[in-house]
Amino acid sequence: MTIVAVFNQKGGVGKTTTVLNLAAALARRGRQPIGSTLIRRLNQRRYRHTAHSGDDSIYSLFQRNRPLRELIRESASGISVIPSHVELSKVDALHGKGYNAINKLNTSLLAEKARAGNTPWIIDCSPLVGVLYLNAIFACDGVIVPISADYLSMNGAIKIRKTLHALEQVLKRRVNRRYLITRFDTRRGMAKIILNNAQTEFGAEVCQTIIAENVSLAESPALNKNIFEHAPDSRGAQDYNALLDELLADGFIK
């Protein structure tokens, strides 16, 4: 059971796109992943399930300590989902940043490990560093940091490295991480500069797979589909398949 958090301290870098399409790639290989979202505001159509109240969402874990298995919803694409809700915005104010609050997701996932077998969990994180982000880091085996090919996204990734370094003093372990270049357009000189900068900053932790700018990837959310349902032969589908191959090969996902 591998738990992966997907996070950058900048929005619009491809976090949710990566969660959905990496989970879809896993589902196509029979792995039956579970996607959980800790985003406070979200177009739920992208996850194919709408939480009509906070009690139907991951918020209920924090508010009522409901077991995660009770919150899982099945989607037609083979991805199980625990949805988000706007009430997640209350978590920081209501629960603070004490150890029990920031370790709640980890505790719940540990309870699931005995029954979940080899099920991978992929957590879609808010770009804000707060209780929800801390829960994801305390629970995860590794972090994927999408970096769209722009300077602000790169700066967000550098901030994450500093945040992880500080948290690792508490966790007493190094958090495994991969930096994923997204929205890469070879026609833009800046894209190549960002790729070079990322490789210089993060070295071998930069994924060899690059997610290219792709019309089909941009279209699929509007059609309420993942890339494999919308355009299985597209460059976007090929890139996310290649990403999964890479993460499986190096043991990042087991």
C-alpha positions, 0 to 999 in steps of 0.5 A: 500500500503506497500513499502518495501526496501530490503538492505544490505551493502554487495552484494551476501546476497540474496537481489534480490533473496528475492525481486523476490521470496517474490514478486512471493509469493505475486502474487500467493496470488493475491496481484499483487506486483510491484518490483522496482530495484535501483541497478545500475548493474543488470542481468535484466533477473532475472526481466524478463524485459530488459531496453534498455535505461535509459528512459525505467527504473527507471532512467527516474524518476530521469532524467525526473520526469516521473510518475512511472506508465509509467515505469511499465512493466508486467511480465508473472509471475504476478509481475509488474517491474520497471527495472534498467539501468546502467545510474543509476550510474549517479544519485549521480553526477547529482543530489547530495544529496539535499532533493528534490533528495533523496525524489523524489521516495517518492514523486512519490510513494505518487502520486501512493498511491491513484490509487494503492490500496493495491498493495505492492511495493518491492524495490531492493537496491544497497549495496552502501549508496548513493542517491538511497539508501536514496530514498528507505529509505525515501519512504519505510514503512519497510526494510528487511535486508538479512543476509547470514550466514557469518561474512561480511554479519552480519557486513553489517547488523550492519552498516545498523542499524547505518545508519538507526539510523542516518537517523531516526533523519531526518525522525522523525520516526523509520524505521520498519525493519526485519533481514532475515537469508539466505543461512543457512546450518545446516552443517556449524557451522558458520551458527549457530553462525551467527544466534545466533549473529543476534538474540543477536544483533537485538532481535525480529526483526530477522525473525523466518523464515530462508531461507535455502541453497537450490539447487533449489533457486540457479538454478532458476535465470539461468532458468529465473524463480522464485522459485515457477515456477522452483520448487514449492515443494522445500524447497526454495519455502516453506521458502519464503511462510513461510516468507510471512506468517510471514510478513503478520501475524505481519503486516510488509506487509499489 
